Amino acid sequence: MQKTLYLATFDVGYTHILRVFYAANEEEKEQKKKDLEREINAVCKSLEHYPNGFRLVMSTLPGTVEVEEAQKDTKSESNRSGL
């Protein structure tokens, strides 16, 4: 499944908060935006998509990613966490 890179900007007092996320479709994009608005307690000022990625502080974020949808194996997850 291919996901697209989004950059959300929030105006909070005297500063801006930038949050980056990936979404596969319009529904997922809107849900993630709403989740961020709730988490930050501010309205999203702008939401831009970057299908070709962008460079930030000498780091490159890809514009799209390939994500494998697989069920988590709870036993192997607990082994990795040392439980």
C-alpha positions in Angstrom: 0.0 0.0 0.0 1.4 3.4 -1.0 1.1 6.3 1.4 1.7 10.0 0.7 3.6 12.5 2.9 1.6 15.3 4.4 2.8 18.4 6.4 0.3 19.9 8.9 0.9 23.4 10.4 -0.6 24.5 13.6 -0.6 28.1 14.9 -0.2 27.9 18.7 0.2 31.2 20.5 3.5 32.7 19.4 4.8 29.6 17.6 4.0 27.1 14.9 4.0 23.4 15.3 4.7 21.3 12.2 3.7 17.7 12.1 4.5 15.2 9.3 2.5 12.1 8.6 1.7 9.6 5.9 -1.8 8.7 4.7 -3.0 6.2 2.1 -6.2 8.1 1.1 -8.4 11.1 1.8 -10.3 9.4 4.7 -7.0 8.5 6.5 -5.6 12.0 5.9 -8.7 13.6 7.5 -8.7 11.2 10.4 -5.0 11.8 11.2 -5.5 15.6 10.9 -8.4 15.4 13.4 -6.3 13.3 15.7 -3.5 15.9 15.6 -5.9 18.7 16.2 -7.2 16.9 19.3 -3.7 16.1 20.5 -2.3 19.6 20.0 -5.6 21.3 20.9 -5.4 23.7 17.9 -7.0 23.9 14.5 -4.8 22.9 11.6 -3.8 26.1 9.8 -2.6 24.4 6.6 -2.2 20.8 5.3 0.1 20.3 2.3 0.9 17.0 0.5 4.3 16.2 -0.8 4.2 13.1 -3.1 7.8 13.7 -4.2 9.0 14.3 -0.6 11.0 17.2 0.7 14.3 17.9 2.4 14.4 19.0 6.1 17.5 19.8 8.0 19.7 17.7 5.7 17.3 14.7 6.0 15.3 13.5 3.1 11.7 12.2 3.7 10.4 10.1 0.9 7.2 11.4 -0.8 5.6 8.0 -0.7 6.2 4.8 1.3 5.3 1.2 0.8 3.6 -0.3 3.8 2.8 -3.9 4.3 -0.4 -4.6 6.2 0.4 -7.5 8.4 -1.2 -8.7 11.7 1.0 -8.2 14.7 2.2 -11.4 16.4 1.6 -10.5 20.0 4.0 -13.2 21.2 6.9 -11.9 19.1 6.1 -8.4 20.2 6.3 -9.3 23.9 9.6 -11.2 23.3 11.1 -8.1 21.7 10.1 -5.9 24.6 11.7 -8.3 27.1 8.4 -9.5 28.7 
